[in-house]
């Protein structure tokens, strides 16, 4: 079970995330944490910590006589939420004080917790107990709601919803009160960071006004980080940090590259005062958009690479890593959505020259394939069948063979009875393999009449709907 907390970073971007967990803010001599868990059955227990969206093990200890576990180390532990973990135990704590003791049992880790010598954990445990009570109350209400008929019991449902919202308000008020009473502690900052912006109410007369709802949305977005300091390395070591980033870019940002770039710059500027948080945010955003399955999002990766890694702002990146970024940018930049498609010069089966720029159609599907590719053998007939259906919409296909075996290519054309535009580059005179970042086949791009890339890496089953939507958009 320990393995699920041990993270191996495999990708280029994730390798950047090897960060120190220690903070220079504490000058005490290490940490000494004693925990008594009555009736524990395990023989070994782990002390772990959160780091963004991951969990790591920091220390291991044997269960001694009297159900005592002791974790000790020479270097202090920084701010953050830590956890105690074994086959039968899991609870969280604050571990930034040099020496303290916790006592609990396996019946109820939170409600039976006794804290000795730790103000941070007294505050944190008070909050955990309060939350446990409120969650129990909320569950009773939601269970009652699920048992009701929405058609017959609307009044009761509304009353129960009001009570659930009331519990949420109680939690928020308690968090603020506890945070205010304990200023100067990490737990105070943590409780404040849990607060969401309070949106102004929409006046009754504007209830159905879309503009009023837009104003409310933008107020929420503008104040989203009022209580959450992205440059606080302590918050980075909590489960709150990564969901906060994801929510901002995924739910509060318009899904267009230009809007996402603005949001990325904003998040990076907010995290920049601290090297550790800046590094984390940049690495996570870069990885997110390098590996995104959403068409066109690689433009964000190129933007981040060019404006942060290739300008020296990624202080941890050595020359080898920077060169890998530079290479990847050069591979992606020619074929970004919105770019004019790089020229392709091929020959047909009579060795007559074909140029992409000379193919006149409203839409042009670029289909890159290898006759020996097993996936291509399945895709080609499906695409050709689709082509016969949609060519009446002024759609043409340029099928470019990525290998140089002319005889094999001609046989492939004959066996599949392909009457679209077929081309091959037997002498490597064209640079299309690099220009279109063809590392695997098949690969599909869609161009408009101006030879602008409007779609890429689509599946055959997506093409018809995509072209229909583009026609509707252009004709509107």
Secondary structure, 3 states (H helix, E strand, C coil): CHHHHCCCCCCCCHHHHCCCCCCCCCCCCCEEEEEEEECCCCCEEEEEEEECCEEEEEEEEECECCCEEEEEECCCCCCCEEEEECCCCEEEEECCCCEEEEEEECCCCCCCCEEECCHHHHHHHHHHHHHHHHHHHHHHHHHHHHCCCCCCCHHHHHHHHHHHHHHHHHHHHHHHHHHHHCCCCHHHHHHHHCCCCCCCCCCHHHCCCHHHHHHHHHHHHHCCCCCCCCCCHHHHCCCHHHHHHHHHHHHCCCCCHHHHHHHHHHHHHHHCCCHHHHHHHHHHHHHHHHCCCCCCCHHHHHHHHHHHHCCCCCCCCCHHHHHHHHHHHHHHHCCCCCCECCCCEEECCCCCEEEHHHCCCCEEEEEEECCCCHHHHHHHHHHHHHHHHHHHHCEEEEEEECCCCHHHHHHHHHHHCCCCEEEECCCCCCCHHHHCCCCCCCEEEEEECCCEEEEECCCHHHHHHHHHHHHHHHHC
